[in-house]
Amino acid sequence: MAEDDVRWTMHDGERVEVPATIGGIRAALSGERRAQFDTEIDAANVNDLYNVVRRWIVELASFPEDEEIFTQLREQGAA
């Protein structure tokens, strides 16, 4: 995997790598989530594709305890 094929973040002091390609994201998902990803990718036009991929990368890099922070940021208009 090439260096640009992954992104990373920190969680509890540990580096967490997440895929940054359509194929890598697809491989990291299973079942219903993979089908939802494929549907969104297939429906995205060229102007929306970046945002769709970026949202799935964030989802893969997120942990359940992060949801409260994301909710607060959305309420503040920051996310």
Stockholm file with secondary structure:
# STOCKHOLM 1.0

chainA/1-79         MAEDDVRWTMHDGERVEVPATIGGIRAALSGERRAQFDTEIDAANVNDLYNVVRRWIVELASFPEDEEIFTQLREQGAA
#=GR chainA/1-79 SS CCGGGEEEEEETTEEEEEECSHHHHHHHCCHHHHHHHHHHHHHCCTTTHHHHHHHHHHHHHCCGGGHHHHHHHHHTTCC
#=GC SS_cons        CCGGGEEEEEETTEEEEEECSHHHHHHHCCHHHHHHHHHHHHHCCTTTHHHHHHHHHHHHHCCGGGHHHHHHHHHTTCC
//
